[in-house]
Amino acid sequence: MKTYILSIAGVILLSAVVTLIAPTGKMGKFVKGTVKLFILVVMISPVIGWVKSGKLDFSAASEIGEDEAYYAACCGKLEQADEAEISAFLKDSFSVTAEIRVKRESLPPFSREKIKILVTDPGIIGEDERIHIVTDIREAVKARYGAETEVS
């Protein structure tokens, strides 16, 4: 019932805007008449559903669902931005080059779940210092980005 009432309110508001910006004359009358027909269709849509299914259902007027493709695109863009930011942070702070993979939750607020870092160029440090710098990187990235961090 709530979606039905909101649909009617939305269409009436839309028709008010169209009435204000519609031209005068025959074209204006045509546009206003079309908007009135649209309002009528929205108002009788539960009756049409009742005729087809045999039960009166007000929720069929408009169902609102989540847009999973949009969420996936947002998540992907945030992951790419994180990867670039972490790469720059590692270059500036530790003078290392690394491949970074960030995994975020697929639904808002898209919190970071896991960060994987593969150090490809440790700079001028020796093999003994590599273990120490891996630990430092793990702690610094986890503290700064607040996600489980894996460094190798």
DACORCOR-V15065 format. One line per field, one symbol per residue. ss: DSSP state (@ for helix, = for strand, . for the rest). psi: psi as a letter, one per 20 degrees, with the letter a starting at -180 (. if undefined). A space follows every 10 residues. Layout:
ss->???
psi->???
This chain:
ss->.@@@@@@@@@ @@@@@@@@@@ @....@@@@@ @@@@@@@@@@ @@@@@@@@@@ @@@....@@@ @......@@@ @@@@@@@@@@ @@@@@@@@@@ @@@@..==== ====...... .========= =.....@@@@ @@@@@@@@@@ @@@@@..=== =.
psi->hghgghgggg hggghgghhh iqrrbhgghg ghhghhgggg ghhjhhhghg ggiiqoohii hppprqnhhg ggggggghgg ggggghgggh gghilqpqpp ppprqiqqkl qpgqpppooh ojcjqrhhhg gghggggggg gghhikqppp p.
